[in-house]
Amino acid sequence: MTDKEIYLFLVDDTSNGILTLKDDDGTSFELEQLGLIPMHGVLYAIMDLKKIEGKEVTEEEAGIVLLELDMDEEEDMYYVQTVEDDELFDEVMDAFEALPLE
């Protein structure tokens, strides 16, 4: 998937919220979208890792993946990257956890 396809999938209210991505080595990961948080002029997608290579994750592998979603409308460019910064990760997760349950 391209960054644009990933971005549009994650902001689409009608999607099923299950996203399959491949890393640079070709390993596939199935992630379930838990929510979106707008912060610092971008969107952050909170994703729960469900499967690796089609197999359910173990307790050690399980965890949250945070994706930063950004776009430039004038250039029609979309950017998706994982958040590696621990402080930013914690800040976004704190904001997500502070949201009221629907």
CNS distance restraints for C-alpha pairs under 8 A (distance, minus, plus):
assign (resid   1 and name CA) (resid   5 and name CA) 5.92 0.50 0.50
assign (resid   1 and name CA) (resid   6 and name CA) 6.41 0.50 0.50
assign (resid   1 and name CA) (resid  21 and name CA) 7.25 0.50 0.50
assign (resid   2 and name CA) (resid   6 and name CA) 6.28 0.50 0.50
assign (resid   3 and name CA) (resid   7 and name CA) 6.02 0.50 0.50
assign (resid   3 and name CA) (resid  78 and name CA) 5.61 0.50 0.50
assign (resid   3 and name CA) (resid  79 and name CA) 5.52 0.50 0.50
assign (resid   3 and name CA) (resid  80 and name CA) 5.45 0.50 0.50
assign (resid   4 and name CA) (resid   8 and name CA) 6.08 0.50 0.50
assign (resid   4 and name CA) (resid  77 and name CA) 7.24 0.50 0.50
assign (resid   4 and name CA) (resid  78 and name CA) 4.99 0.50 0.50
assign (resid   4 and name CA) (resid  79 and name CA) 7.15 0.50 0.50
assign (resid   5 and name CA) (resid   9 and name CA) 6.00 0.50 0.50
assign (resid   6 and name CA) (resid  10 and name CA) 6.18 0.50 0.50
assign (resid   6 and name CA) (resid  80 and name CA) 7.49 0.50 0.50
assign (resid   7 and name CA) (resid  11 and name CA) 6.36 0.50 0.50
assign (resid   7 and name CA) (resid  69 and name CA) 6.38 0.50 0.50
assign (resid   7 and name CA) (resid  78 and name CA) 7.00 0.50 0.50
assign (resid   7 and name CA) (resid  79 and name CA) 7.70 0.50 0.50
assign (resid   7 and name CA) (resid  80 and name CA) 6.97 0.50 0.50
assign (resid   8 and name CA) (resid  12 and name CA) 6.04 0.50 0.50
assign (resid   9 and name CA) (resid  15 and name CA) 6.43 0.50 0.50
assign (resid  10 and name CA) (resid  15 and name CA) 7.49 0.50 0.50
assign (resid  10 and name CA) (resid  17 and name CA) 7.06 0.50 0.50
assign (resid  10 and name CA) (resid  33 and name CA) 7.55 0.50 0.50
assign (resid  10 and name CA) (resid  45 and name CA) 7.37 0.50 0.50
assign (resid  17 and name CA) (resid  32 and name CA) 5.59 0.50 0.50
assign (resid  17 and name CA) (resid  33 and name CA) 4.95 0.50 0.50
assign (resid  17 and name CA) (resid  34 and name CA) 7.82 0.50 0.50
assign (resid  18 and name CA) (resid  30 and name CA) 6.78 0.50 0.50
assign (resid  18 and name CA) (resid  31 and name CA) 5.67 0.50 0.50
assign (resid  18 and name CA) (resid  32 and name CA) 4.56 0.50 0.50
assign (resid  18 and name CA) (resid  33 and name CA) 6.32 0.50 0.50
assign (resid  19 and name CA) (resid  30 and name CA) 5.70 0.50 0.50
assign (resid  19 and name CA) (resid  31 and name CA) 5.18 0.50 0.50
assign (resid  19 and name CA) (resid  32 and name CA) 6.32 0.50 0.50
assign (resid  19 and name CA) (resid  33 and name CA) 7.53 0.50 0.50
assign (resid  20 and name CA) (resid  28 and name CA) 6.60 0.50 0.50
assign (resid  20 and name CA) (resid  29 and name CA) 5.49 0.50 0.50
assign (resid  20 and name CA) (resid  30 and name CA) 4.40 0.50 0.50
assign (resid  20 and name CA) (resid  31 and name CA) 6.24 0.50 0.50
assign (resid  21 and name CA) (resid  28 and name CA) 5.54 0.50 0.50
assign (resid  21 and name CA) (resid  29 and name CA) 5.29 0.50 0.50
assign (resid  21 and name CA) (resid  30 and name CA) 6.57 0.50 0.50
assign (resid  21 and name CA) (resid  31 and name CA) 7.94 0.50 0.50
assign (resid  22 and name CA) (resid  26 and name CA) 5.32 0.50 0.50
assign (resid  22 and name CA) (resid  27 and name CA) 5.25 0.50 0.50
assign (resid  22 and name CA) (resid  28 and name CA) 4.30 0.50 0.50
assign (resid  22 and name CA) (resid  29 and name CA) 6.14 0.50 0.50
assign (resid  23 and name CA) (resid  27 and name CA) 5.52 0.50 0.50
assign (resid  23 and name CA) (resid  28 and name CA) 6.68 0.50 0.50
assign (resid  23 and name CA) (resid  29 and name CA) 7.97 0.50 0.50
assign (resid  27 and name CA) (resid  52 and name CA) 7.32 0.50 0.50
assign (resid  27 and name CA) (resid  53 and name CA) 6.24 0.50 0.50
assign (resid  28 and name CA) (resid  52 and name CA) 5.84 0.50 0.50
assign (resid  28 and name CA) (resid  53 and name CA) 5.00 0.50 0.50
assign (resid  28 and name CA) (resid  54 and name CA) 7.46 0.50 0.50
assign (resid  29 and name CA) (resid  49 and name CA) 7.21 0.50 0.50
assign (resid  29 and name CA) (resid  50 and name CA) 7.58 0.50 0.50
assign (resid  29 and name CA) (resid  51 and name CA) 5.70 0.50 0.50
assign (resid  29 and name CA) (resid  52 and name CA) 4.64 0.50 0.50
assign (resid  29 and name CA) (resid  53 and name CA) 6.24 0.50 0.50
assign (resid  29 and name CA) (resid  54 and name CA) 7.59 0.50 0.50
assign (resid  30 and name CA) (resid  49 and name CA) 6.22 0.50 0.50
assign (resid  30 and name CA) (resid  50 and name CA) 5.51 0.50 0.50
assign (resid  30 and name CA) (resid  51 and name CA) 4.87 0.50 0.50
assign (resid  30 and name CA) (resid  52 and name CA) 6.39 0.50 0.50
assign (resid  30 and name CA) (resid  54 and name CA) 7.52 0.50 0.50
assign (resid  31 and name CA) (resid  47 and name CA) 5.75 0.50 0.50
assign (resid  31 and name CA) (resid  48 and name CA) 5.36 0.50 0.50
assign (resid  31 and name CA) (resid  49 and name CA) 4.58 0.50 0.50
assign (resid  31 and name CA) (resid  50 and name CA) 5.46 0.50 0.50
assign (resid  31 and name CA) (resid  51 and name CA) 7.12 0.50 0.50
assign (resid  32 and name CA) (resid  47 and name CA) 5.38 0.50 0.50
assign (resid  32 and name CA) (resid  48 and name CA) 5.04 0.50 0.50
assign (resid  32 and name CA) (resid  49 and name CA) 6.54 0.50 0.50
assign (resid  32 and name CA) (resid  50 and name CA) 6.75 0.50 0.50
assign (resid  33 and name CA) (resid  45 and name CA) 6.93 0.50 0.50
assign (resid  33 and name CA) (resid  46 and name CA) 6.01 0.50 0.50
assign (resid  33 and name CA) (resid  47 and name CA) 4.52 0.50 0.50
assign (resid  33 and name CA) (resid  48 and name CA) 6.39 0.50 0.50
assign (resid  34 and name CA) (resid  45 and name CA) 7.56 0.50 0.50
assign (resid  34 and name CA) (resid  46 and name CA) 5.42 0.50 0.50
assign (resid  34 and name CA) (resid  47 and name CA) 5.60 0.50 0.50
assign (resid  34 and name CA) (resid  48 and name CA) 6.79 0.50 0.50
assign (resid  35 and name CA) (resid  45 and name CA) 5.90 0.50 0.50
assign (resid  35 and name CA) (resid  46 and name CA) 5.32 0.50 0.50
assign (resid  35 and name CA) (resid  47 and name CA) 7.42 0.50 0.50
assign (resid  35 and name CA) (resid  96 and name CA) 7.76 0.50 0.50
assign (resid  36 and name CA) (resid  43 and name CA) 6.48 0.50 0.50
assign (resid  36 and name CA) (resid  44 and name CA) 5.51 0.50 0.50
assign (resid  36 and name CA) (resid  45 and name CA) 4.60 0.50 0.50
assign (resid  36 and name CA) (resid  46 and name CA) 6.17 0.50 0.50
assign (resid  37 and name CA) (resid  43 and name CA) 5.61 0.50 0.50
assign (resid  37 and name CA) (resid  44 and name CA) 5.08 0.50 0.50
assign (resid  37 and name CA) (resid  45 and name CA) 6.58 0.50 0.50
assign (resid  37 and name CA) (resid  46 and name CA) 7.86 0.50 0.50
assign (resid  37 and name CA) (resid  92 and name CA) 7.21 0.50 0.50
assign (resid  37 and name CA) (resid  95 and name CA) 7.57 0.50 0.50
assign (resid  37 and name CA) (resid  96 and name CA) 6.56 0.50 0.50
assign (resid  38 and name CA) (resid  42 and name CA) 5.75 0.50 0.50
assign (resid  38 and name CA) (resid  43 and name CA) 4.35 0.50 0.50
assign (resid  38 and name CA) (resid  44 and name CA) 6.16 0.50 0.50
assign (resid  39 and name CA) (resid  43 and name CA) 6.21 0.50 0.50
assign (resid  39 and name CA) (resid  44 and name CA) 7.30 0.50 0.50
assign (resid  39 and name CA) (resid  92 and name CA) 7.63 0.50 0.50
assign (resid  42 and name CA) (resid  68 and name CA) 6.96 0.50 0.50
assign (resid  42 and name CA) (resid  69 and name CA) 6.01 0.50 0.50
assign (resid  42 and name CA) (resid  70 and name CA) 5.28 0.50 0.50
assign (resid  43 and name CA) (resid  68 and name CA) 6.01 0.50 0.50
assign (resid  43 and name CA) (resid  69 and name CA) 5.04 0.50 0.50
assign (resid  43 and name CA) (resid  70 and name CA) 6.52 0.50 0.50
assign (resid  44 and name CA) (resid  66 and name CA) 6.59 0.50 0.50
assign (resid  44 and name CA) (resid  67 and name CA) 5.53 0.50 0.50
assign (resid  44 and name CA) (resid  68 and name CA) 4.66 0.50 0.50
assign (resid  44 and name CA) (resid  69 and name CA) 5.89 0.50 0.50
assign (resid  44 and name CA) (resid  92 and name CA) 7.50 0.50 0.50
assign (resid  45 and name CA) (resid  66 and name CA) 5.80 0.50 0.50
assign (resid  45 and name CA) (resid  67 and name CA) 5.05 0.50 0.50
assign (resid  45 and name CA) (resid  68 and name CA) 6.51 0.50 0.50
assign (resid  45 and name CA) (resid  69 and name CA) 7.26 0.50 0.50
assign (resid  46 and name CA) (resid  64 and name CA) 6.85 0.50 0.50
assign (resid  46 and name CA) (resid  65 and name CA) 6.26 0.50 0.50
assign (resid  46 and name CA) (resid  66 and name CA) 4.98 0.50 0.50
assign (resid  46 and name CA) (resid  67 and name CA) 6.66 0.50 0.50
assign (resid  47 and name CA) (resid  64 and name CA) 5.60 0.50 0.50
assign (resid  47 and name CA) (resid  65 and name CA) 5.00 0.50 0.50
assign (resid  47 and name CA) (resid  66 and name CA) 6.03 0.50 0.50
assign (resid  47 and name CA) (resid  67 and name CA) 7.51 0.50 0.50
assign (resid  48 and name CA) (resid  62 and name CA) 7.69 0.50 0.50
assign (resid  48 and name CA) (resid  63 and name CA) 6.05 0.50 0.50
assign (resid  48 and name CA) (resid  64 and name CA) 4.73 0.50 0.50
assign (resid  48 and name CA) (resid  65 and name CA) 6.16 0.50 0.50
assign (resid  49 and name CA) (resid  57 and name CA) 7.34 0.50 0.50
assign (resid  49 and name CA) (resid  62 and name CA) 5.86 0.50 0.50
assign (resid  49 and name CA) (resid  63 and name CA) 5.75 0.50 0.50
assign (resid  49 and name CA) (resid  64 and name CA) 6.15 0.50 0.50
assign (resid  49 and name CA) (resid  65 and name CA) 6.74 0.50 0.50
assign (resid  50 and name CA) (resid  56 and name CA) 5.93 0.50 0.50
assign (resid  50 and name CA) (resid  57 and name CA) 5.75 0.50 0.50
assign (resid  50 and name CA) (resid  62 and name CA) 7.03 0.50 0.50
assign (resid  51 and name CA) (resid  55 and name CA) 5.07 0.50 0.50
assign (resid  51 and name CA) (resid  56 and name CA) 4.41 0.50 0.50
assign (resid  51 and name CA) (resid  57 and name CA) 5.07 0.50 0.50
assign (resid  52 and name CA) (resid  56 and name CA) 6.59 0.50 0.50
assign (resid  52 and name CA) (resid  57 and name CA) 6.25 0.50 0.50
assign (resid  57 and name CA) (resid  61 and name CA) 5.57 0.50 0.50
assign (resid  57 and name CA) (resid  62 and name CA) 5.68 0.50 0.50
assign (resid  58 and name CA) (resid  62 and name CA) 6.04 0.50 0.50
assign (resid  65 and name CA) (resid  82 and name CA) 7.15 0.50 0.50
assign (resid  65 and name CA) (resid  83 and name CA) 7.83 0.50 0.50
assign (resid  66 and name CA) (resid  82 and name CA) 5.75 0.50 0.50
assign (resid  66 and name CA) (resid  83 and name CA) 5.56 0.50 0.50
assign (resid  66 and name CA) (resid  89 and name CA) 7.03 0.50 0.50
assign (resid  67 and name CA) (resid  80 and name CA) 6.52 0.50 0.50
assign (resid  67 and name CA) (resid  81 and name CA) 5.52 0.50 0.50
assign (resid  67 and name CA) (resid  82 and name CA) 4.44 0.50 0.50
assign (resid  67 and name CA) (resid  83 and name CA) 5.83 0.50 0.50
assign (resid  68 and name CA) (resid  79 and name CA) 7.84 0.50 0.50
assign (resid  68 and name CA) (resid  80 and name CA) 5.62 0.50 0.50
assign (resid  68 and name CA) (resid  81 and name CA) 5.33 0.50 0.50
assign (resid  68 and name CA) (resid  82 and name CA) 6.02 0.50 0.50
assign (resid  68 and name CA) (resid  83 and name CA) 6.29 0.50 0.50
assign (resid  69 and name CA) (resid  78 and name CA) 7.55 0.50 0.50
assign (resid  69 and name CA) (resid  79 and name CA) 5.82 0.50 0.50
assign (resid  69 and name CA) (resid  80 and name CA) 4.82 0.50 0.50
assign (resid  69 and name CA) (resid  81 and name CA) 6.96 0.50 0.50
assign (resid  70 and name CA) (resid  78 and name CA) 5.92 0.50 0.50
assign (resid  70 and name CA) (resid  79 and name CA) 5.06 0.50 0.50
assign (resid  70 and name CA) (resid  80 and name CA) 6.56 0.50 0.50
assign (resid  71 and name CA) (resid  76 and name CA) 7.28 0.50 0.50
assign (resid  71 and name CA) (resid  77 and name CA) 5.58 0.50 0.50
assign (resid  71 and name CA) (resid  78 and name CA) 4.31 0.50 0.50
assign (resid  71 and name CA) (resid  79 and name CA) 5.91 0.50 0.50
assign (resid  72 and name CA) (resid  76 and name CA) 5.69 0.50 0.50
assign (resid  72 and name CA) (resid  77 and name CA) 5.12 0.50 0.50
assign (resid  72 and name CA) (resid  78 and name CA) 6.44 0.50 0.50
assign (resid  73 and name CA) (resid  77 and name CA) 6.66 0.50 0.50
assign (resid  83 and name CA) (resid  88 and name CA) 7.54 0.50 0.50
assign (resid  83 and name CA) (resid  89 and name CA) 6.54 0.50 0.50
assign (resid  84 and name CA) (resid  89 and name CA) 7.36 0.50 0.50
assign (resid  85 and name CA) (resid  89 and name CA) 6.10 0.50 0.50
assign (resid  86 and name CA) (resid  90 and name CA) 6.12 0.50 0.50
assign (resid  87 and name CA) (resid  91 and name CA) 6.14 0.50 0.50
assign (resid  88 and name CA) (resid  92 and name CA) 6.15 0.50 0.50
assign (resid  89 and name CA) (resid  93 and name CA) 6.10 0.50 0.50
assign (resid  90 and name CA) (resid  94 and name CA) 5.98 0.50 0.50
assign (resid  91 and name CA) (resid  95 and name CA) 6.39 0.50 0.50
assign (resid  92 and name CA) (resid  96 and name CA) 6.17 0.50 0.50
assign (resid  93 and name CA) (resid  97 and name CA) 6.02 0.50 0.50
assign (resid  94 and name CA) (resid  98 and name CA) 6.16 0.50 0.50
assign (resid  95 and name CA) (resid  99 and name CA) 6.67 0.50 0.50
